[in-house]
Amino acid sequence: MADVPPPGEPALYGIKLAYLIAGAAGGIVRSLSKPGGGLIGLISATVAGMLLAGYLSPVVAVHAARWMASPDLTAASVEGMVGFLLGLSGMTGVEVVIRRVFRRLPSPPSGEGR
C-alpha cells in the first residue's frame, strides 16, 4: 500500500501523525472562530478535523499537488496544508451531512400521545 507510512514515520493506527496534528489544528481554529461552541464544540470539531484529515489527506494531497501544477510541489510537500484545510472544514462537512440525514428522516407525528 502506497499510503501506509514508512516504518520511520510516526503514525497512529497507520495514519501519519502529521495528518492528525494538522487536522486537529484546523478543527481547533474552526471551533474558536465560531462563537458559542463551548467545550463540547471544541472537542467535536477537533475530533472531526483529525478524522477527516487523517483519512482524506493522502488522497487529497495527490490531487492538490497535481492541481497546483508546479514542478516543485509533490504530494508530500502539500500534506500539511491539505490536512489543516480538511481539519478546518471537517466539522462543517459533518454538520451538513447530519442536517441532510435528519431532513430525510420522517418527522414524528405531532400532537399524538400527549
Backbone torsions as a table, in degrees:
resi	resn	phi	psi	omega
1	MET	NA	131.8	-176.2
2	ALA	-76.5	-29.4	-174.4
3	ASP	-93.6	4.1	174.1
4	VAL	-80.5	128.3	-176.2
5	PRO	-63.4	145.6	175.8
6	PRO	-61.6	160.9	-176.5
7	PRO	-57.0	-28.4	-177.5
8	GLY	-80.0	-16.1	-177.1
9	GLU	-87.3	136.8	178.0
10	PRO	-66.2	131.8	-178.8
11	ALA	-145.2	156.3	177.0
12	LEU	-126.3	112.2	-177.1
13	TYR	55.3	39.2	177.9
14	GLY	82.2	1.8	178.7
15	ILE	-105.3	129.1	-179.9
16	LYS	-59.9	135.6	-179.8
17	LEU	-61.9	-30.8	178.9
18	ALA	-62.2	-37.6	177.9
19	TYR	-64.2	-44.9	-177.7
20	LEU	-65.4	-41.2	179.9
21	ILE	-66.8	-44.5	179.5
22	ALA	-63.7	-41.2	178.3
23	GLY	-65.9	-39.8	178.0
24	ALA	-64.5	-41.8	178.2
25	ALA	-61.9	-43.3	177.4
26	GLY	-62.8	-41.8	178.1
27	GLY	-63.7	-39.3	178.8
28	ILE	-66.6	-44.1	179.0
29	VAL	-62.3	-42.2	179.5
30	ARG	-62.9	-42.2	-179.2
31	SER	-67.5	-40.5	-179.2
32	LEU	-72.3	-24.7	179.9
33	SER	-84.2	-10.1	178.7
34	LYS	-108.5	105.6	-174.5
35	PRO	-67.7	150.0	174.7
36	GLY	85.0	12.4	-177.5
37	GLY	-78.6	-34.6	-179.0
38	GLY	73.8	-171.7	-177.1
39	LEU	-67.4	-41.1	179.6
40	ILE	-63.0	-41.2	177.9
41	GLY	-63.5	-40.3	178.4
42	LEU	-63.3	-47.2	-178.7
43	ILE	-65.8	-45.0	-177.9
44	SER	-67.1	-39.0	177.7
45	ALA	-66.1	-37.9	179.1
46	THR	-66.5	-45.5	179.9
47	VAL	-66.2	-43.1	178.8
48	ALA	-63.2	-41.7	178.0
49	GLY	-63.8	-41.5	178.8
50	MET	-63.5	-46.9	-178.2
51	LEU	-65.0	-45.8	-179.3
52	LEU	-63.8	-46.2	-179.9
53	ALA	-66.9	-38.9	-178.5
54	GLY	-62.6	-40.0	-176.1
55	TYR	-93.0	-27.5	-175.9
56	LEU	-100.5	-18.4	-177.5
57	SER	-57.2	-43.9	-179.6
58	PRO	-59.9	-36.0	-178.4
59	VAL	-77.6	-47.7	-175.4
60	VAL	-70.4	-34.0	-179.1
61	ALA	-61.9	-38.7	178.7
62	VAL	-62.9	-46.2	-179.3
63	HIS	-70.3	-35.5	178.9
64	ALA	-65.9	-42.7	179.0
65	ALA	-64.5	-39.8	178.5
66	ARG	-67.7	-39.3	-179.0
67	TRP	-66.2	-38.5	179.8
68	MET	-70.9	-22.3	171.6
69	ALA	51.4	45.9	174.6
70	SER	-111.7	136.2	-179.3
71	PRO	-65.9	-20.0	-179.6
72	ASP	-84.3	-14.4	-177.0
73	LEU	-94.1	130.0	172.0
74	THR	-119.7	171.0	178.1
75	ALA	-59.9	-37.4	-179.4
76	ALA	-65.6	-29.8	-177.6
77	SER	-80.2	-16.2	179.7
78	VAL	-110.0	3.9	-177.1
79	GLU	-59.5	-43.8	-178.6
80	GLY	-63.6	-44.4	179.1
81	MET	-62.9	-45.1	-179.5
82	VAL	-64.0	-42.4	178.7
83	GLY	-61.4	-42.5	178.7
84	PHE	-64.1	-46.7	-179.0
85	LEU	-65.5	-36.8	175.8
86	LEU	-66.6	-40.0	177.0
87	GLY	-65.0	-37.9	179.3
88	LEU	-64.9	-38.6	-177.8
89	SER	-95.8	-2.9	-174.8
90	GLY	-60.3	-49.5	-177.5
91	MET	-69.0	-33.9	176.6
92	THR	-62.9	-42.4	176.8
93	GLY	-62.6	-40.8	177.8
94	VAL	-63.3	-43.1	179.1
95	GLU	-62.4	-40.2	179.1
96	VAL	-64.1	-44.8	179.7
97	VAL	-63.2	-43.3	179.7
98	ILE	-62.9	-43.3	178.2
99	ARG	-60.8	-42.6	-179.7
100	ARG	-67.0	-38.1	178.5
101	VAL	-65.5	-46.7	-179.2
102	PHE	-67.9	-28.1	177.5
103	ARG	-67.7	-32.3	-178.4
104	ARG	-84.2	-18.2	178.8
105	LEU	-71.4	143.0	177.1
106	PRO	-68.0	138.2	-179.5
107	SER	-79.6	146.1	179.4
108	PRO	-67.4	147.4	178.1
109	PRO	-62.6	135.7	-177.5
110	SER	-91.4	141.7	175.5
111	GLY	84.8	-9.4	-179.5
112	GLU	-90.4	142.7	176.2
113	GLY	81.7	15.2	179.7
114	ARG	-103.0	NA	NA
